[in-house]
Amino acid sequence: MRHRHDHRKLGRPTDQRLALLRSQVDALFRHSRVKTTVQKAKETQRMAEKLITKAKRGDMHARRQVLKKIGDKDLVAYIFDELAPRFADRDGGYTRVIRAGRRNGDSAEMAILELTE
């Protein structure tokens, strides 16, 4: 049974999984879209939505929390100055996952994760 399981482990230890998700979120915010597997896209989506919601608060504590997850001051400034106002009138749903078929090598199900407009 799957009761109270919080996240997908993605077949990695905790430190590697968090590093993967941080780099995926970084790429998502830099390029507005990223192509990855469906499971990774869904986990990255969870993290990105939480960061944008924190950025919408706009206070110093929220900025420090987002900086703790991302680590790049320029990217954090972009999130707070450009992305947060763009999504100010939305309560959620800042990203979408679009299925993109299967990968040739191992037939993994692929998806495109992108920011909504």
Backbone as CSV, one residue per row, in Angstrom:
resi,resn,N_x,N_y,N_z,CA_x,CA_y,CA_z,C_x,C_y,C_z
1,MET,0.830,-1.189,0.000,0.000,0.000,0.000,0.866,1.240,0.000
2,ARG,0.312,2.322,-0.453,1.054,3.552,-0.651,0.679,4.624,0.355
3,HIS,0.089,4.265,1.446,-0.391,5.266,2.393,0.749,6.109,2.930
4,ARG,0.566,7.419,2.924,1.467,8.399,3.542,2.873,8.410,2.951
5,HIS,3.041,7.937,1.731,4.339,8.046,1.061,4.396,9.425,0.435
6,ASP,5.404,10.192,0.793,5.421,11.610,0.461,5.961,11.918,-0.933
7,HIS,6.923,11.180,-1.413,7.568,11.530,-2.673,8.108,10.286,-3.364
8,ARG,8.509,10.477,-4.610,9.144,9.405,-5.365,10.635,9.407,-5.055
9,LYS,11.224,8.230,-4.949,12.648,8.156,-4.625,13.528,8.187,-5.870
10,LEU,12.970,7.909,-7.020,13.657,7.997,-8.299,14.911,7.125,-8.369
11,GLY,14.984,6.092,-7.546,16.086,5.153,-7.595,17.423,5.740,-7.189
12,ARG,17.413,6.776,-6.339,18.641,7.456,-5.950,18.670,7.687,-4.452
13,PRO,19.872,7.804,-3.887,19.967,8.226,-2.478,19.482,9.672,-2.326
14,THR,19.211,10.078,-1.115,18.608,11.377,-0.854,19.431,12.529,-1.415
15,ASP,20.732,12.550,-1.183,21.541,13.673,-1.641,21.563,13.776,-3.162
16,GLN,21.648,12.649,-3.844,21.642,12.670,-5.306,20.278,13.074,-5.846
17,ARG,19.213,12.605,-5.197,17.854,12.949,-5.630,17.622,14.452,-5.481
18,LEU,18.025,15.028,-4.351,17.828,16.461,-4.146,18.668,17.275,-5.121
19,ALA,19.894,16.823,-5.404,20.732,17.517,-6.381,20.096,17.470,-7.769
20,LEU,19.538,16.328,-8.134,18.862,16.190,-9.420,17.677,17.146,-9.512
21,LEU,16.846,17.166,-8.472,15.663,18.017,-8.498,16.039,19.497,-8.522
22,ARG,17.081,19.860,-7.787,17.527,21.261,-7.800,18.010,21.666,-9.185
23,SER,18.749,20.796,-9.845,19.234,21.135,-11.179,18.083,21.182,-12.186
24,GLN,17.099,20.312,-12.015,15.928,20.334,-12.906,15.130,21.627,-12.725
25,VAL,14.939,22.039,-11.458,14.205,23.278,-11.180,14.988,24.470,-11.721
26,ASP,16.297,24.453,-11.549,17.156,25.508,-12.083,16.982,25.620,-13.597
27,ALA,17.033,24.490,-14.295,16.865,24.493,-15.750,15.463,24.946,-16.151
28,LEU,14.461,24.557,-15.379,13.083,24.963,-15.672,12.939,26.475,-15.583
29,PHE,13.486,27.086,-14.527,13.356,28.531,-14.370,14.213,29.289,-15.386
30,ARG,15.346,28.731,-15.789,16.207,29.412,-16.761,15.638,29.348,-18.175
31,HIS,15.087,28.195,-18.559,14.672,27.978,-19.946,13.160,27.875,-20.124
32,SER,12.392,27.934,-19.051,10.922,27.865,-19.066,10.370,26.507,-19.473
33,ARG,11.228,25.568,-19.801,10.789,24.207,-20.093,11.965,23.261,-19.983
34,VAL,11.634,22.004,-19.675,12.666,20.973,-19.565,12.030,19.653,-19.992
35,LYS,12.806,18.825,-20.714,12.311,17.521,-21.155,12.987,16.447,-20.312
36,THR,12.181,15.607,-19.676,12.690,14.588,-18.770,11.669,13.459,-18.694
37,THR,11.901,12.494,-17.820,10.924,11.421,-17.666,9.705,11.936,-16.893
38,VAL,8.617,11.222,-16.993,7.368,11.659,-16.362,7.528,11.738,-14.847
39,GLN,8.169,10.750,-14.235,8.308,10.733,-12.783,9.167,11.903,-12.302
40,LYS,10.266,12.153,-12.996,11.125,13.276,-12.627,10.396,14.595,-12.842
41,ALA,9.605,14.681,-13.907,8.857,15.904,-14.183,7.854,16.187,-13.070
42,LYS,7.181,15.157,-12.581,6.178,15.360,-11.531,6.824,15.785,-10.219
43,GLU,7.970,15.211,-9.892,8.671,15.615,-8.669,9.234,17.031,-8.807
44,THR,9.769,17.344,-9.976,10.282,18.693,-10.216,9.150,19.704,-10.169
45,GLN,8.000,19.317,-10.666,6.837,20.195,-10.641,6.439,20.535,-9.214
46,ARG,6.459,19.544,-8.329,6.120,19.790,-6.921,7.046,20.828,-6.308
47,MET,8.346,20.659,-6.548,9.329,21.567,-5.968,9.199,22.972,-6.561
48,ALA,9.023,23.072,-7.873,8.923,24.374,-8.534,7.686,25.137,-8.081
49,GLU,6.565,24.446,-7.947,5.332,25.114,-7.517,5.487,25.683,-6.112
50,LYS,6.131,24.933,-5.230,6.339,25.411,-3.859,7.248,26.632,-3.845
51,LEU,8.289,26.633,-4.685,9.202,27.769,-4.716,8.517,29.022,-5.257
52,ILE,7.691,28.875,-6.276,6.981,30.037,-6.823,5.990,30.573,-5.799
53,THR,5.319,29.691,-5.082,4.377,30.138,-4.058,5.103,30.913,-2.967
54,LYS,6.288,30.451,-2.570,7.079,31.200,-1.586,7.517,32.537,-2.156
55,ALA,7.891,32.564,-3.418,8.338,33.810,-4.037,7.209,34.829,-4.114
56,LYS,5.989,34.382,-4.202,4.858,35.305,-4.258,4.685,36.056,-2.942
57,ARG,5.159,35.478,-1.830,5.103,36.191,-0.544,5.987,37.427,-0.584
58,GLY,7.179,37.277,-1.161,8.029,38.421,-1.412,8.855,38.929,-0.244
59,ASP,8.754,38.344,0.933,9.519,38.844,2.076,10.910,38.223,2.120
60,MET,11.739,38.720,3.038,13.127,38.277,3.110,13.242,36.812,3.517
61,HIS,12.362,36.365,4.398,12.416,34.973,4.836,12.129,34.029,3.663
62,ALA,11.144,34.381,2.841,10.827,33.567,1.663,11.998,33.564,0.687
63,ARG,12.648,34.707,0.522,13.803,34.788,-0.376,14.932,33.877,0.101
64,ARG,15.166,33.852,1.396,16.215,32.989,1.943,15.859,31.511,1.803
65,GLN,14.582,31.183,1.964,14.166,29.789,1.796,14.348,29.336,0.352
66,VAL,14.002,30.177,-0.604,14.172,29.834,-2.016,15.658,29.752,-2.356
67,LEU,16.458,30.661,-1.814,17.901,30.637,-2.058,18.532,29.371,-1.496
68,LYS,17.981,28.869,-0.413,18.477,27.623,0.175,18.263,26.448,-0.774
69,LYS,17.170,26.434,-1.502,16.875,25.344,-2.433,17.608,25.486,-3.761
70,ILE,17.774,26.725,-4.256,18.334,26.922,-5.590,19.820,27.242,-5.541
71,GLY,20.222,28.214,-4.750,21.632,28.499,-4.570,22.221,29.534,-5.506
72,ASP,21.475,30.027,-6.474,21.967,31.035,-7.406,21.218,32.337,-7.160
73,LYS,21.931,33.377,-6.709,21.277,34.636,-6.337,20.612,35.314,-7.531
74,ASP,21.224,35.219,-8.695,20.639,35.851,-9.880,19.329,35.172,-10.273
75,LEU,19.300,33.851,-10.174,18.083,33.116,-10.505,16.985,33.394,-9.481
76,VAL,17.356,33.509,-8.211,16.376,33.836,-7.172,15.800,35.226,-7.416
77,ALA,16.654,36.176,-7.795,16.172,37.520,-8.112,15.202,37.482,-9.287
78,TYR,15.498,36.664,-10.296,14.593,36.516,-11.438,13.248,35.949,-11.000
79,ILE,13.276,34.957,-10.118,12.034,34.343,-9.649,11.191,35.361,-8.902
80,PHE,11.818,36.135,-8.027,11.074,37.091,-7.221,10.632,38.310,-8.021
81,ASP,11.482,38.775,-8.954,11.176,40.012,-9.672,10.303,39.809,-10.904
82,GLU,10.418,38.640,-11.559,9.680,38.448,-12.806,8.629,37.341,-12.736
83,LEU,8.982,36.188,-12.165,8.018,35.082,-12.151,6.894,35.303,-11.140
84,ALA,7.243,35.749,-9.944,6.215,35.925,-8.904,5.143,36.931,-9.321
85,PRO,5.502,38.105,-9.877,4.432,39.006,-10.344,3.619,38.435,-11.493
86,ARG,4.278,37.611,-12.338,3.565,37.005,-13.472,2.460,36.062,-12.999
87,PHE,2.691,35.393,-11.858,1.709,34.444,-11.341,0.964,34.990,-10.133
88,ALA,0.936,36.300,-9.956,0.347,36.902,-8.764,-1.146,36.594,-8.636
89,ASP,-1.851,36.489,-9.749,-3.294,36.278,-9.681,-3.688,34.807,-9.700
90,ARG,-2.703,33.897,-9.738,-2.989,32.456,-9.740,-2.716,31.872,-8.371
91,ASP,-3.540,30.915,-7.973,-3.340,30.246,-6.693,-2.516,28.979,-6.823
92,GLY,-2.205,28.570,-8.006,-1.426,27.352,-8.242,-1.448,27.047,-9.717
93,GLY,-0.883,25.926,-10.087,-0.878,25.546,-11.492,0.063,26.394,-12.309
94,TYR,1.259,26.662,-11.764,2.229,27.490,-12.474,2.967,26.692,-13.542
95,THR,2.919,25.379,-13.459,3.621,24.531,-14.419,2.661,23.495,-14.985
96,ARG,3.053,22.910,-16.120,2.267,21.823,-16.700,3.192,20.735,-17.201
97,VAL,2.704,19.509,-17.137,3.446,18.355,-17.631,2.729,17.851,-18.880
98,ILE,3.458,17.814,-19.980,2.906,17.343,-21.250,3.647,16.063,-21.618
99,ARG,2.936,14.995,-21.815,3.568,13.721,-22.177,4.126,13.816,-23.589
100,ALA,5.321,13.239,-23.767,6.023,13.401,-25.044,6.495,12.075,-25.625
101,GLY,5.743,11.023,-25.435,6.107,9.749,-26.036,7.155,8.994,-25.249
102,ARG,7.802,8.060,-25.908,8.788,7.209,-25.230,10.179,7.464,-25.799
103,ARG,11.183,7.315,-24.947,12.574,7.480,-25.334,13.026,6.247,-26.109
104,ASN,13.843,6.457,-27.134,14.277,5.355,-27.992,15.130,4.329,-27.258
105,GLY,16.069,4.775,-26.444,17.032,3.861,-25.852,16.432,2.838,-24.918
106,ASP,15.649,3.295,-23.946,15.127,2.376,-22.931,13.607,2.393,-22.834
107,SER,12.952,3.085,-23.735,11.498,3.151,-23.792,10.889,3.766,-22.534
108,ALA,11.634,4.674,-21.895,11.090,5.391,-20.740,10.097,6.436,-21.225
109,GLU,9.036,6.625,-20.470,8.019,7.589,-20.850,8.527,8.997,-20.570
110,MET,8.546,9.835,-21.591,9.110,11.179,-21.490,8.008,12.212,-21.359
111,ALA,8.392,13.373,-20.809,7.429,14.458,-20.628,8.166,15.782,-20.760
112,ILE,7.412,16.815,-21.090,7.937,18.175,-21.122,7.288,18.918,-19.971
113,LEU,8.102,19.473,-19.098,7.625,20.286,-17.981,7.879,21.736,-18.355
114,GLU,6.818,22.559,-18.325,6.989,23.959,-18.709,6.187,24.875,-17.816
115,LEU,6.613,26.119,-17.773,5.889,27.141,-17.024,4.679,27.583,-17.841
116,THR,3.572,27.807,-17.200,2.392,28.276,-17.903,2.508,29.777,-18.123
117,GLU,1.722,30.290,-19.016,1.748,31.731,-19.308,0.633,32.429,-18.597
